[in-house]
Amino acid sequence: MKRISILGCGWLGFPLAGQLLAKGFEVKGSVTSRSKLKTLKAAGIKPYRLVLDVDKVQLKDQSFFDTDLVIVAIPPKRDAYIETIFPEQIKQLVKLLEEFQVPRVLFISSTSVYNELDGVVREDDVLLPEKSSGKALVLAEYLLTSNSHFKTTVLRFGGLIGADRNPARFLSRKTTAISGSKPVNLIHLEDCLQIIQRIIDKQLWGETLNACCPAHPSRQEFYEKAAAVSGVPAPAFHDEPEPYKLVDSSKLMHLLDYQFIYPSPIDYLEQVVRSE
């Protein structure tokens, strides 16, 4: 496998493209904004403007799909109708994957496909998401994994932290108290990148994998520490329990023989403190 196309060179896709280039792959990357094409080109990524609409795909140069692997790194946008819009966008993508006989797909999904069941969630659980974005992802996953023309691996990431995503700011603007005992399900960008690299290296296709720090500190423990590190106010917490989930990533760790760089999101915060 020599050629990889990344649909969505954003917060995750752009550094992933740089990592794959360093590994010797030919990397094609897509963005929706014309202004970002020069940034891709300057980084050595072959740039494409690709926009998925519900009824068509805007793409002038279809050589984007002349590839050995398409990595789909486009999350559902916040939209009242995303539960309908996002699956229709994926349907348009599937048509091109079939037409150009793309052999492999890596779909970046989210642990929002699981609802809060007050317990551990695993890849073979029945999916009954509560949020529209989660419902949209479940439908998108099915459209890709049920297609026999290509092999799809689904990677369900927890909440993303690292780089310019300051976790303290997620909740610092909350004006009402939140449950402090609820566990967090987070993953650092560096782990995201290494996990994707390991999937490619091991050629692990046709699987669904959770990807989340094995340790799940409470909201209060994590966000109070994040606030202290960042110098921003900590949110207020209450003691009333709320429904929760604990994302289990043991399948990924076993199949990929992977050890997390940050087994707990607290490890990331402690590294920030040590580096200052």
BALOBA-1460 file (C-alpha; in Angstrom, 3 decimals):
// residues 276
<rec num="1" residu="m" x="0.000" y="0.000" z="0.000"/>
<rec num="2" residu="k" x="1.591" y="3.235" z="-1.194"/>
<rec num="3" residu="r" x="-1.173" y="5.801" z="-1.707"/>
<rec num="4" residu="i" x="-3.482" y="7.139" z="0.997"/>
<rec num="5" residu="s" x="-6.251" y="9.715" z="0.591"/>
<rec num="6" residu="i" x="-7.492" y="11.617" z="3.647"/>
<rec num="7" residu="l" x="-10.986" y="13.024" z="3.316"/>
<rec num="8" residu="g" x="-10.912" y="15.931" z="5.735"/>
<rec num="9" residu="c" x="-7.488" y="17.421" z="6.513"/>
<rec num="10" residu="g" x="-8.524" y="19.214" z="9.664"/>
<rec num="11" residu="w" x="-7.485" y="18.940" z="13.314"/>
<rec num="12" residu="l" x="-6.838" y="15.198" z="12.992"/>
<rec num="13" residu="g" x="-6.375" y="14.736" z="9.254"/>
<rec num="14" residu="f" x="-3.646" y="17.333" z="8.705"/>
<rec num="15" residu="p" x="-1.124" y="16.023" z="11.280"/>
<rec num="16" residu="l" x="-2.015" y="12.489" z="10.178"/>
<rec num="17" residu="a" x="-1.078" y="13.414" z="6.620"/>
<rec num="18" residu="g" x="2.285" y="14.733" z="7.825"/>
<rec num="19" residu="q" x="2.963" y="11.525" z="9.726"/>
<rec num="20" residu="l" x="2.110" y="9.362" z="6.719"/>
<rec num="21" residu="l" x="4.304" y="11.476" z="4.440"/>
<rec num="22" residu="a" x="7.198" y="10.929" z="6.842"/>
<rec num="23" residu="k" x="6.554" y="7.179" z="6.556"/>
<rec num="24" residu="g" x="6.981" y="7.341" z="2.779"/>
<rec num="25" residu="f" x="3.353" y="7.265" z="1.647"/>
<rec num="26" residu="e" x="1.982" y="9.369" z="-1.187"/>
<rec num="27" residu="v" x="-0.720" y="11.384" z="0.571"/>
<rec num="28" residu="k" x="-3.704" y="13.098" z="-1.001"/>
<rec num="29" residu="g" x="-5.738" y="15.371" z="1.232"/>
<rec num="30" residu="s" x="-9.071" y="17.102" z="0.876"/>
<rec num="31" residu="v" x="-10.496" y="20.296" z="2.336"/>
<rec num="32" residu="t" x="-13.715" y="22.169" z="1.646"/>
<rec num="33" residu="s" x="-12.149" y="25.641" z="1.656"/>
<rec num="34" residu="r" x="-10.114" y="26.788" z="-1.351"/>
<rec num="35" residu="s" x="-7.990" y="28.960" z="0.932"/>
<rec num="36" residu="k" x="-6.563" y="25.861" z="2.632"/>
<rec num="37" residu="l" x="-5.328" y="24.214" z="-0.562"/>
<rec num="38" residu="k" x="-2.033" y="26.119" z="-0.459"/>
<rec num="39" residu="t" x="-1.438" y="24.946" z="3.109"/>
<rec num="40" residu="l" x="-1.756" y="21.317" z="2.032"/>
<rec num="41" residu="k" x="0.503" y="21.800" z="-0.967"/>
<rec num="42" residu="a" x="3.165" y="23.531" z="1.125"/>
<rec num="43" residu="a" x="3.176" y="20.537" z="3.476"/>
<rec num="44" residu="g" x="3.773" y="18.087" z="0.620"/>
<rec num="45" residu="i" x="0.168" y="16.852" z="0.548"/>
<rec num="46" residu="k" x="-1.487" y="16.638" z="-2.862"/>
<rec num="47" residu="p" x="-4.418" y="19.051" z="-2.386"/>
<rec num="48" residu="y" x="-8.030" y="18.558" z="-3.415"/>
<rec num="49" residu="r" x="-11.176" y="20.543" z="-2.782"/>
<rec num="50" residu="l" x="-13.887" y="18.013" z="-2.030"/>
<rec num="51" residu="v" x="-17.363" y="18.869" z="-0.770"/>
<rec num="52" residu="l" x="-19.911" y="16.186" z="0.041"/>
<rec num="53" residu="d" x="-23.463" y="17.337" z="-0.617"/>
<rec num="54" residu="v" x="-26.599" y="15.293" z="-0.070"/>
<rec num="55" residu="d" x="-27.129" y="14.911" z="-3.822"/>
<rec num="56" residu="k" x="-23.632" y="15.148" z="-5.320"/>
<rec num="57" residu="v" x="-19.892" y="15.434" z="-4.657"/>
<rec num="58" residu="q" x="-18.048" y="18.607" z="-5.628"/>
<rec num="59" residu="l" x="-14.666" y="17.375" z="-6.869"/>
<rec num="60" residu="k" x="-12.988" y="18.468" z="-10.081"/>
<rec num="61" residu="d" x="-10.022" y="16.094" z="-9.940"/>
<rec num="62" residu="q" x="-11.254" y="12.582" z="-9.252"/>
<rec num="63" residu="s" x="-7.723" y="11.201" z="-8.968"/>
<rec num="64" residu="f" x="-8.308" y="11.637" z="-5.224"/>
<rec num="65" residu="f" x="-9.971" y="8.222" z="-5.394"/>
<rec num="66" residu="d" x="-7.079" y="6.612" z="-7.272"/>
<rec num="67" residu="t" x="-5.731" y="5.295" z="-3.994"/>
<rec num="68" residu="d" x="-5.147" y="2.247" z="-1.825"/>
<rec num="69" residu="l" x="-6.978" y="3.614" z="1.208"/>
<rec num="70" residu="v" x="-9.455" y="6.395" z="1.935"/>
<rec num="71" residu="i" x="-9.454" y="7.713" z="5.508"/>
<rec num="72" residu="v" x="-12.756" y="9.470" z="6.218"/>
<rec num="73" residu="a" x="-12.126" y="12.114" z="8.883"/>
<rec num="74" residu="i" x="-15.177" y="14.354" z="8.609"/>
<rec num="75" residu="p" x="-17.405" y="14.516" z="11.698"/>
<rec num="76" residu="p" x="-21.098" y="15.359" z="11.407"/>
<rec num="77" residu="k" x="-21.651" y="19.101" z="11.588"/>
<rec num="78" residu="r" x="-23.919" y="20.643" z="14.176"/>
<rec num="79" residu="d" x="-27.165" y="20.878" z="12.262"/>
<rec num="80" residu="a" x="-30.777" y="20.272" z="13.219"/>
<rec num="81" residu="y" x="-31.093" y="17.824" z="10.319"/>
<rec num="82" residu="i" x="-27.687" y="16.131" z="10.592"/>
<rec num="83" residu="e" x="-29.274" y="12.745" z="11.268"/>
<rec num="84" residu="t" x="-30.533" y="12.878" z="7.669"/>
<rec num="85" residu="i" x="-27.823" y="15.003" z="6.031"/>
<rec num="86" residu="f" x="-24.700" y="13.105" z="7.103"/>
<rec num="87" residu="p" x="-25.830" y="9.637" z="5.944"/>
<rec num="88" residu="e" x="-26.831" y="11.142" z="2.589"/>
<rec num="89" residu="q" x="-23.344" y="12.641" z="2.296"/>
<rec num="90" residu="i" x="-21.829" y="9.231" z="3.005"/>
<rec num="91" residu="k" x="-24.078" y="7.686" z="0.340"/>
<rec num="92" residu="q" x="-22.539" y="10.062" z="-2.204"/>
<rec num="93" residu="l" x="-19.089" y="9.050" z="-1.023"/>
<rec num="94" residu="v" x="-19.920" y="5.351" z="-1.297"/>
<rec num="95" residu="k" x="-20.863" y="5.789" z="-4.962"/>
<rec num="96" residu="l" x="-17.358" y="7.072" z="-5.722"/>
<rec num="97" residu="l" x="-15.660" y="4.426" z="-3.593"/>
<rec num="98" residu="e" x="-17.463" y="1.791" z="-5.654"/>
<rec num="99" residu="e" x="-16.887" y="3.526" z="-8.991"/>
<rec num="100" residu="f" x="-13.130" y="3.830" z="-8.458"/>
<rec num="101" residu="q" x="-12.836" y="0.423" z="-6.789"/>
<rec num="102" residu="v" x="-11.206" y="1.756" z="-3.644"/>
<rec num="103" residu="p" x="-10.194" y="-1.390" z="-1.734"/>
<rec num="104" residu="r" x="-10.045" y="-0.069" z="1.854"/>
<rec num="105" residu="v" x="-11.722" y="2.553" z="4.019"/>
<rec num="106" residu="l" x="-10.899" y="3.766" z="7.527"/>
<rec num="107" residu="f" x="-13.872" y="5.615" z="8.977"/>
<rec num="108" residu="i" x="-13.244" y="7.903" z="11.940"/>
<rec num="109" residu="s" x="-16.334" y="7.632" z="14.111"/>
<rec num="110" residu="s" x="-17.026" y="8.540" z="17.723"/>
<rec num="111" residu="t" x="-18.025" y="6.961" z="21.007"/>
<rec num="112" residu="s" x="-21.147" y="9.154" z="20.807"/>
<rec num="113" residu="v" x="-22.716" y="6.123" z="19.093"/>
<rec num="114" residu="y" x="-23.139" y="4.687" z="22.615"/>
<rec num="115" residu="n" x="-25.725" y="5.962" z="25.041"/>
<rec num="116" residu="e" x="-25.264" y="6.427" z="28.778"/>
<rec num="117" residu="l" x="-26.030" y="3.008" z="30.283"/>
<rec num="118" residu="d" x="-24.255" y="3.377" z="33.640"/>
<rec num="119" residu="g" x="-21.657" y="0.828" z="32.662"/>
<rec num="120" residu="v" x="-19.019" y="-0.379" z="30.230"/>
<rec num="121" residu="v" x="-19.646" y="-0.088" z="26.469"/>
<rec num="122" residu="r" x="-17.986" y="-2.330" z="23.892"/>
<rec num="123" residu="e" x="-17.914" y="-2.630" z="20.123"/>
<rec num="124" residu="d" x="-20.540" y="-5.386" z="19.872"/>
<rec num="125" residu="d" x="-23.136" y="-3.546" z="22.001"/>
<rec num="126" residu="v" x="-26.492" y="-2.631" z="20.488"/>
<rec num="127" residu="l" x="-26.237" y="1.024" z="19.472"/>
<rec num="128" residu="l" x="-29.010" y="3.306" z="20.710"/>
<rec num="129" residu="p" x="-27.458" y="6.788" z="20.689"/>
<rec num="130" residu="e" x="-29.399" y="9.673" z="22.163"/>
<rec num="131" residu="k" x="-27.832" y="12.577" z="20.254"/>
<rec num="132" residu="s" x="-28.480" y="13.284" z="16.575"/>
<rec num="133" residu="s" x="-24.742" y="13.228" z="15.793"/>
<rec num="134" residu="g" x="-24.473" y="9.733" z="17.279"/>
<rec num="135" residu="k" x="-27.474" y="8.540" z="15.276"/>
<rec num="136" residu="a" x="-25.945" y="9.992" z="12.111"/>
<rec num="137" residu="l" x="-22.663" y="8.160" z="12.776"/>
<rec num="138" residu="v" x="-24.420" y="4.838" z="13.347"/>
<rec num="139" residu="l" x="-26.094" y="5.126" z="9.948"/>
<rec num="140" residu="a" x="-22.827" y="6.173" z="8.299"/>
<rec num="141" residu="e" x="-20.974" y="3.244" z="9.863"/>
<rec num="142" residu="y" x="-23.593" y="0.846" z="8.506"/>
<rec num="143" residu="l" x="-23.458" y="2.297" z="4.981"/>
<rec num="144" residu="l" x="-19.707" y="1.675" z="4.884"/>
<rec num="145" residu="t" x="-19.334" y="-1.611" z="6.768"/>
<rec num="146" residu="s" x="-22.233" y="-3.324" z="4.986"/>
<rec num="147" residu="n" x="-20.788" y="-2.573" z="1.542"/>
<rec num="148" residu="s" x="-19.021" y="-5.593" z="0.038"/>
<rec num="149" residu="h" x="-17.084" y="-3.591" z="-2.585"/>
<rec num="150" residu="f" x="-14.468" y="-2.476" z="-0.038"/>
<rec num="151" residu="k" x="-13.292" y="-3.363" z="3.457"/>
<rec num="152" residu="t" x="-14.001" y="-0.828" z="6.170"/>
<rec num="153" residu="t" x="-12.502" y="-0.473" z="9.619"/>
<rec num="154" residu="v" x="-14.401" y="1.814" z="11.979"/>
<rec num="155" residu="l" x="-12.445" y="3.677" z="14.646"/>
<rec num="156" residu="r" x="-14.583" y="5.156" z="17.427"/>
<rec num="157" residu="f" x="-12.609" y="7.887" z="19.178"/>
<rec num="158" residu="g" x="-13.466" y="9.277" z="22.597"/>
<rec num="159" residu="g" x="-13.349" y="13.015" z="23.234"/>
<rec num="160" residu="l" x="-10.276" y="14.485" z="21.547"/>
<rec num="161" residu="i" x="-7.677" y="16.411" z="23.524"/>
<rec num="162" residu="g" x="-4.178" y="17.703" z="22.802"/>
<rec num="163" residu="a" x="-2.603" y="20.180" z="20.387"/>
<rec num="164" residu="d" x="-4.712" y="23.365" z="20.536"/>
<rec num="165" residu="r" x="-7.711" y="21.746" z="22.250"/>
<rec num="166" residu="n" x="-7.508" y="22.970" z="25.811"/>
<rec num="167" residu="p" x="-9.693" y="20.586" z="27.845"/>
<rec num="168" residu="a" x="-10.196" y="23.159" z="30.589"/>
<rec num="169" residu="r" x="-12.142" y="25.382" z="28.233"/>
<rec num="170" residu="f" x="-14.670" y="22.641" z="27.455"/>
<rec num="171" residu="l" x="-16.505" y="23.307" z="30.702"/>
<rec num="172" residu="s" x="-15.017" y="26.544" z="32.066"/>
<rec num="173" residu="r" x="-17.867" y="28.634" z="30.656"/>
<rec num="174" residu="k" x="-20.584" y="26.516" z="32.254"/>
<rec num="175" residu="t" x="-22.853" y="28.726" z="34.322"/>
<rec num="176" residu="t" x="-24.588" y="25.851" z="36.113"/>
<rec num="177" residu="a" x="-23.069" y="23.079" z="38.212"/>
<rec num="178" residu="i" x="-22.405" y="19.718" z="36.550"/>
<rec num="179" residu="s" x="-22.033" y="16.211" z="37.917"/>
<rec num="180" residu="g" x="-18.498" y="15.802" z="39.242"/>
<rec num="181" residu="s" x="-18.601" y="12.023" z="39.624"/>
<rec num="182" residu="k" x="-19.290" y="11.275" z="35.959"/>
<rec num="183" residu="p" x="-16.241" y="9.581" z="34.330"/>
<rec num="184" residu="v" x="-14.588" y="11.049" z="31.237"/>
<rec num="185" residu="n" x="-13.858" y="9.177" z="28.011"/>
<rec num="186" residu="l" x="-10.988" y="11.016" z="26.329"/>
<rec num="187" residu="i" x="-8.063" y="10.348" z="24.000"/>
<rec num="188" residu="h" x="-5.011" y="12.418" z="23.091"/>
<rec num="189" residu="l" x="-4.163" y="13.378" z="19.512"/>
<rec num="190" residu="e" x="-0.809" y="11.567" z="19.684"/>
<rec num="191" residu="d" x="-2.580" y="8.312" z="20.529"/>
<rec num="192" residu="c" x="-5.063" y="8.891" z="17.693"/>
<rec num="193" residu="l" x="-2.233" y="9.234" z="15.193"/>
<rec num="194" residu="q" x="-0.300" y="6.212" z="16.440"/>
<rec num="195" residu="i" x="-3.399" y="4.008" z="16.488"/>
<rec num="196" residu="i" x="-4.204" y="4.879" z="12.874"/>
<rec num="197" residu="q" x="-0.596" y="4.174" z="11.913"/>
<rec num="198" residu="r" x="-0.766" y="0.798" z="13.663"/>
<rec num="199" residu="i" x="-3.985" y="-0.122" z="11.808"/>
<rec num="200" residu="i" x="-2.266" y="0.647" z="8.507"/>
<rec num="201" residu="d" x="0.926" y="-1.187" z="9.442"/>
<rec num="202" residu="k" x="-0.975" y="-4.282" z="10.550"/>
<rec num="203" residu="q" x="-3.509" y="-4.044" z="7.693"/>
<rec num="204" residu="l" x="-6.382" y="-4.495" z="10.122"/>
<rec num="205" residu="w" x="-9.492" y="-4.152" z="7.955"/>
<rec num="206" residu="g" x="-13.073" y="-5.148" z="8.565"/>
<rec num="207" residu="e" x="-12.983" y="-4.343" z="12.291"/>
<rec num="208" residu="t" x="-14.726" y="-1.903" z="14.630"/>
<rec num="209" residu="l" x="-12.550" y="-0.510" z="17.415"/>
<rec num="210" residu="n" x="-13.065" y="1.760" z="20.397"/>
<rec num="211" residu="a" x="-10.181" y="4.166" z="20.984"/>
<rec num="212" residu="c" x="-10.195" y="5.843" z="24.363"/>
<rec num="213" residu="c" x="-7.797" y="6.197" z="27.306"/>
<rec num="214" residu="p" x="-8.061" y="3.033" z="29.436"/>
<rec num="215" residu="a" x="-8.344" y="5.158" z="32.604"/>
<rec num="216" residu="h" x="-11.474" y="7.200" z="33.249"/>
<rec num="217" residu="p" x="-10.972" y="9.824" z="35.959"/>
<rec num="218" residu="s" x="-14.019" y="11.684" z="37.185"/>
<rec num="219" residu="r" x="-15.034" y="14.950" z="35.585"/>
<rec num="220" residu="q" x="-14.200" y="16.811" z="38.755"/>
<rec num="221" residu="e" x="-10.720" y="15.292" z="39.061"/>
<rec num="222" residu="f" x="-9.850" y="15.889" z="35.432"/>
<rec num="223" residu="y" x="-11.331" y="19.350" z="34.845"/>
<rec num="224" residu="e" x="-10.174" y="20.839" z="38.124"/>
<rec num="225" residu="k" x="-6.639" y="19.777" z="37.269"/>
<rec num="226" residu="a" x="-7.015" y="21.017" z="33.691"/>
<rec num="227" residu="a" x="-8.261" y="24.364" z="34.961"/>
<rec num="228" residu="a" x="-5.351" y="24.664" z="37.389"/>
<rec num="229" residu="v" x="-2.846" y="23.876" z="34.628"/>
<rec num="230" residu="s" x="-4.461" y="26.351" z="32.229"/>
<rec num="231" residu="g" x="-5.091" y="29.142" z="34.710"/>
<rec num="232" residu="v" x="-8.811" y="29.323" z="33.986"/>
<rec num="233" residu="p" x="-11.744" y="29.034" z="36.410"/>
<rec num="234" residu="a" x="-12.903" y="25.503" z="37.156"/>
<rec num="235" residu="p" x="-16.583" y="24.756" z="36.599"/>
<rec num="236" residu="a" x="-18.879" y="24.189" z="39.553"/>
<rec num="237" residu="f" x="-19.720" y="20.582" z="40.365"/>
<rec num="238" residu="h" x="-22.587" y="18.902" z="42.181"/>
<rec num="239" residu="d" x="-22.822" y="15.469" z="43.802"/>
<rec num="240" residu="e" x="-25.952" y="14.239" z="42.053"/>
<rec num="241" residu="p" x="-25.156" y="11.198" z="39.868"/>
<rec num="242" residu="e" x="-25.858" y="11.303" z="36.129"/>
<rec num="243" residu="p" x="-26.040" y="8.475" z="33.580"/>
<rec num="244" residu="y" x="-22.570" y="7.587" z="32.319"/>
<rec num="245" residu="k" x="-20.590" y="5.203" z="30.138"/>
<rec num="246" residu="l" x="-17.100" y="3.720" z="30.359"/>
<rec num="247" residu="v" x="-15.623" y="3.106" z="26.916"/>
<rec num="248" residu="d" x="-13.643" y="-0.148" z="26.786"/>
<rec num="249" residu="s" x="-10.669" y="-0.114" z="24.372"/>
<rec num="250" residu="s" x="-9.273" y="-3.533" z="25.276"/>
<rec num="251" residu="k" x="-10.135" y="-4.983" z="21.847"/>
<rec num="252" residu="l" x="-7.982" y="-2.356" z="20.139"/>
<rec num="253" residu="m" x="-5.128" y="-2.866" z="22.577"/>
<rec num="254" residu="h" x="-5.223" y="-6.626" z="21.950"/>
<rec num="255" residu="l" x="-5.576" y="-6.645" z="18.155"/>
<rec num="256" residu="l" x="-3.023" y="-3.886" z="17.594"/>
<rec num="257" residu="d" x="-0.730" y="-4.835" z="20.481"/>
<rec num="258" residu="y" x="-1.001" y="-1.183" z="21.441"/>
<rec num="259" residu="q" x="-0.039" y="0.563" z="24.664"/>
<rec num="260" residu="f" x="-1.406" y="4.078" z="25.070"/>
<rec num="261" residu="i" x="1.037" y="6.979" z="25.196"/>
<rec num="262" residu="y" x="-1.406" y="8.565" z="27.646"/>
<rec num="263" residu="p" x="-3.197" y="5.726" z="29.478"/>
<rec num="264" residu="s" x="-5.076" y="8.401" z="31.445"/>
<rec num="265" residu="p" x="-5.940" y="11.939" z="30.329"/>
<rec num="266" residu="i" x="-4.419" y="13.016" z="33.659"/>
<rec num="267" residu="d" x="-1.040" y="11.863" z="32.278"/>
<rec num="268" residu="y" x="-1.326" y="14.498" z="29.567"/>
<rec num="269" residu="l" x="-2.023" y="17.244" z="32.103"/>
<rec num="270" residu="e" x="0.939" y="16.177" z="34.217"/>
<rec num="271" residu="q" x="3.185" y="16.314" z="31.152"/>
<rec num="272" residu="v" x="2.003" y="19.868" z="30.482"/>
<rec num="273" residu="v" x="2.984" y="20.791" z="34.044"/>
<rec num="274" residu="r" x="6.429" y="19.155" z="33.691"/>
<rec num="275" residu="s" x="7.121" y="20.951" z="30.408"/>
<rec num="276" residu="e" x="6.453" y="24.411" z="31.866"/>
